[in-house]
Amino acid sequence: MESDIKITIIDREGVSHVVDAPTDMNMNLMELVRAYELAPEGTIGICGGMAMCASCQCYVLTNHQLPEKSEEEEAMLAEAFYVQENSRLGCQIHIFPELEGLRVQLAPES
């Protein structure tokens, strides 16, 4: 599809996956990980994408311009394990064309 972009997701075992990400479905990164089954069921997106659990925490490895973190995302990351400077919640990163080539790594399971 013309509306798809390529995103690289490194799973929790260190395996790199280049996936097609639709930009016309209002999906977020957490939903993309679930759609491609890149994390065991029940270990990612536990709160359903409400920025309330940090199970979808990932490390952004490229310099893409992302939306600012919301107060909810900041608060959740403040309580999460394995947080790094480049940590974001996958449920808060919506897929849009400018994310072509984005590379992320899933944080270890808390």
C-alpha positions in Angstrom: 0.0 0.0 0.0 1.1 3.5 -0.7 0.2 4.6 2.8 2.5 2.1 4.4 5.9 3.1 5.8 8.8 0.9 7.0 9.6 0.8 10.8 12.2 -1.3 12.4 11.3 -2.9 15.8 13.8 -4.7 17.8 12.0 -7.2 20.0 12.9 -8.1 23.6 15.2 -11.0 22.4 17.2 -8.5 20.3 15.8 -9.7 16.9 15.2 -6.9 14.4 12.0 -6.8 12.4 11.3 -4.4 9.5 7.6 -4.1 9.4 5.0 -2.3 7.2 3.2 0.3 9.2 -0.1 1.7 7.8 -0.3 5.5 8.1 -4.0 5.6 7.3 -5.5 3.6 10.2 -4.7 5.8 13.2 -2.5 3.0 14.7 0.1 3.6 17.3 3.4 1.7 17.8 2.0 -0.5 20.6 -0.8 -1.7 18.3 1.8 -2.4 15.5 3.9 -4.5 17.9 0.7 -6.5 18.8 -0.4 -6.8 15.2 3.0 -8.4 14.2 3.1 -10.4 17.5 6.5 -9.1 18.3 5.9 -9.5 22.1 4.2 -12.4 23.9 0.5 -11.8 24.3 -0.4 -10.2 27.6 3.0 -8.5 27.9 2.5 -5.3 25.9 -0.4 -2.9 25.9 -1.9 -4.3 29.1 -3.8 -1.1 29.7 -5.1 -1.0 26.2 -3.1 2.1 25.1 -4.2 4.5 27.8 -0.6 5.4 29.0 -1.4 3.7 32.3 1.0 0.7 32.5 4.3 1.3 30.6 4.2 -2.3 29.2 4.8 -0.8 25.8 7.8 1.2 26.7 10.4 1.4 23.9 13.6 3.1 23.2 13.6 5.4 20.2 16.9 4.8 18.3 16.5 7.4 15.5 16.3 11.1 15.5 12.7 11.4 14.2 10.6 14.3 15.4 8.0 12.9 17.8 5.2 14.7 19.6 6.1 16.0 23.0 5.4 13.6 25.9 2.0 14.2 27.6 1.9 14.6 31.4 0.4 11.1 31.6 3.3 9.6 29.6 5.8 11.5 31.7 4.2 10.3 34.9 4.1 6.7 33.7 7.7 6.7 32.6 8.7 8.2 36.0 7.3 5.0 37.6 8.5 2.5 35.0 11.6 0.2 35.1 14.5 0.3 32.7 13.7 3.9 31.7 16.4 5.6 29.5 16.6 9.1 28.1 15.1 7.9 24.8 12.2 6.0 26.4 8.7 6.5 25.1 5.4 4.7 25.5 4.6 3.0 22.2 0.9 3.7 22.7 1.6 7.4 22.5 3.5 7.2 19.2 1.0 7.4 16.4 2.1 6.1 13.0 2.3 8.9 10.4 4.3 9.2 7.1 7.1 11.2 8.7 8.1 8.2 10.8 9.4 6.3 7.7 12.6 4.6 8.8 11.9 4.9 12.6 13.9 2.4 14.7 12.8 1.4 18.2 13.7 -1.3 20.7 11.2 -2.7 23.1 12.2 -2.2 26.7 12.7 -5.3 28.9 9.5 -6.7 30.4 8.9 -5.1 33.8 
